[in-house]
Each structure stands twice: as C-alpha cells, then as structure tokens.
Amino acid sequence: VRQREGFNKDAVEEMRKVFNRFDEDDSGEVDSLELAELFRHLGYKVVLDEIHVFVTEVDANNSGQLDFREFLKLMRLYRENE
C-alpha cells in the first residue's frame, strides 16, 4: 500500500491511465505544464504557482518533473489539503 500512497489498486490504475495520457512526450514523467492540464482534466482548479509548490514538495530527485510514484504522492498531498 505504501507504494500506492494509500490509494486502492483500482484508483492507482485509473491514475496511471490519466498520467500516461498527459505524459505527452512519453518520458515517464510529467512537467508542471502537463500536470496543470492533468489537474484541470480531473476537475481541480489550480494555478501554476500551486503546481510548482506541490512539485517541489514531492519531486524526490529534484528533476523538476514527476514520475508516476511522485505523482501519486502529489495526489495524496493535494487531496489531504483540499
């Protein structure tokens, strides 16, 4: 469960599909702009500044982009802060 950041398997599979859809360059990571589009697609109202703050919090390797595991962490944080 830790690798899924507390999300059940179905939720993780759904998030994987969304993540892959917005990973436009197929790099296995999403940048802030892709992430902003992804959040809007999910119905969240966020501004780019908020995205940058969240990315900074969960970007373990300081790449400026999020891999899927970092993305799950971000989703957990975002939902906790809602």
ZIRA-V447068 format. One record per pair of residues at least 24 apart in sequence whose ideal C-beta (glycine too) atoms are under 8 Angstrom apart, sorted by sequence separation. I is the first residue (numbers start at 1). J is the second residue. If there is no record, write none. Layout:
i:I j:J
i:I j:J
This chain:
i:18 j:42
i:54 j:78
i:35 j:66
i:32 j:64
i:31 j:64
i:29 j:63
i:31 j:65
i:44 j:78
i:30 j:65
i:29 j:65
i:30 j:66
i:35 j:71
i:29 j:66
i:27 j:65
i:29 j:67
i:28 j:67
i:35 j:74
i:28 j:68
i:30 j:71
i:19 j:68
i:16 j:68
i:19 j:71
i:15 j:71
i:15 j:72
i:12 j:72
i:15 j:75
i:5 j:69
i:7 j:72
i:3 j:69
i:5 j:72
i:4 j:72
i:5 j:73
i:7 j:75
i:7 j:76
i:5 j:75
i:6 j:76
i:5 j:76
